[in-house]
């Protein structure tokens, strides 16, 4: 039983996704969390959604320092979007802001955004289920 438990533990550890591993390597003082609150022009919401999805997919796929980016819309007002972003370090966040895909996103979406609020946050507790 003990060896089976040990084997399961090892297999579970191997199954951990890449961003969880990167998050574990980063110290709590290094991890950067940003929250963005945007209001999008209703006539541009469809185009904005396509542009931001492309940018987010590129950021997570291409940038080792981007641990996660989540986007949600308010249920009763889908033009109000909230983004939760996690980076390994301040340097990773700065690198993200200089990436070609982020610069393209800014250029394309700037006229679509009616209002923007950026919030720097400090992680207190971040819990997650590991994808298998």
N, C-alpha and C positions, 0 to 999 in steps of 0.2 A: 504494500500500500504506500509506504514511504517513497519508494523509487518511482511509482506511478505519479504521485503528487509532485515530486521533483521534476519529472519529465514534463508534466502538464505545465508546470511553472515555467520551465525553459521554453516550451513551445509558445506559451502565451507571450513571453518576453520577445521572442523572435517575431511574433505577429504584429507587434506594435508598429503603427504607421510612422512614416518619416518625420512628419511635423511634430509628433509627440516626442520622438527622440531628440529632435532639435530643441524643443521646449525644455526638455529635461536637462540638456547641456547648458542652457542659458540660466544664469543666476536670476533670482527674482528681481534684483536691482537693475539688471540689464534689460529685461523684457519690456518692450514698449507697447502700450495699448493706446489706440486712438479711437475715438468715437466721432463719426461725422453724421450730422443731421441735415438733410437736404430737402428742399421743396422744389419739385420739378414742374415746369409749365405743362398743364394737362394735355395740350395739343402735341407735346413733344415726348410724352411718357413712353410710348412704344419704342421710339428711336433711342431714347436715353437708356432704356432697359437693355437693348441689344448692345449698345456701346459699353455699358458698365459690366455686363456679363463677360464680354470679350476681354476687357481689361483685367478683371478679377481672375479669370481662368489663366491668362498669361502670367500674371503676377505670381500666383501660387505655383504654376508649373515651372517658370523660368528662374525665379528668385529664391535662393536657399534661405535668405533671411526673412521671407514672408511665411509666417507660420499658419496664419488663417485670416481670411476676410469673409465676413458674413454680412449679407444685406437683407433687410426686411422692410416691408411697406406697412404702414398703418392700415388696419383692416377697413376702417370707415373712410379713409382718405389715402388712396394709393399713391398720391403725388407726394406724400411725406415719407421719405426713406430714411432709414437709420442703418449705419454701417458700423461694425465692430471689427477692428483690425488688430492683429497681434504680430509683432516683429521681434526678432531675436535681440536686436540692439538698436540704439539710436542711429548708428552707421547704416544698418540695414534699412531703416525707415528713410534715411536721406538718400540712399541708393535707389530705393523704390521710386521716390519722387523725381529722380533723374532718369528713370528707365524710359526707353522709347515708347513702350505701350502706355505708360502713365501720361507721358506728354501728349500722345495722340488722343487719349481719352479727354484730357483737359481741353485741347483745342476743339474737339468735336462737340463736347457737352457744355462748354461754358455758356453759350446762349440759351441752353435748355434749363439752366438752374436759376430759379427765382430767388432762393435764399439758401445760405450755407452757414452752419455753425460747426466748428471743429473743437473737440474737447480732448485734452490730454488727460489720461486716467492712470491710476496706480493700481496694479493687480493686488487684490486681497486674497481671493480664493478663486481658482479656475478649475472646475470639474468637468469631466468629459467621459464618454463611453468610447472605447477603442473600437474602430471598425474592423471587422474580420473578413 
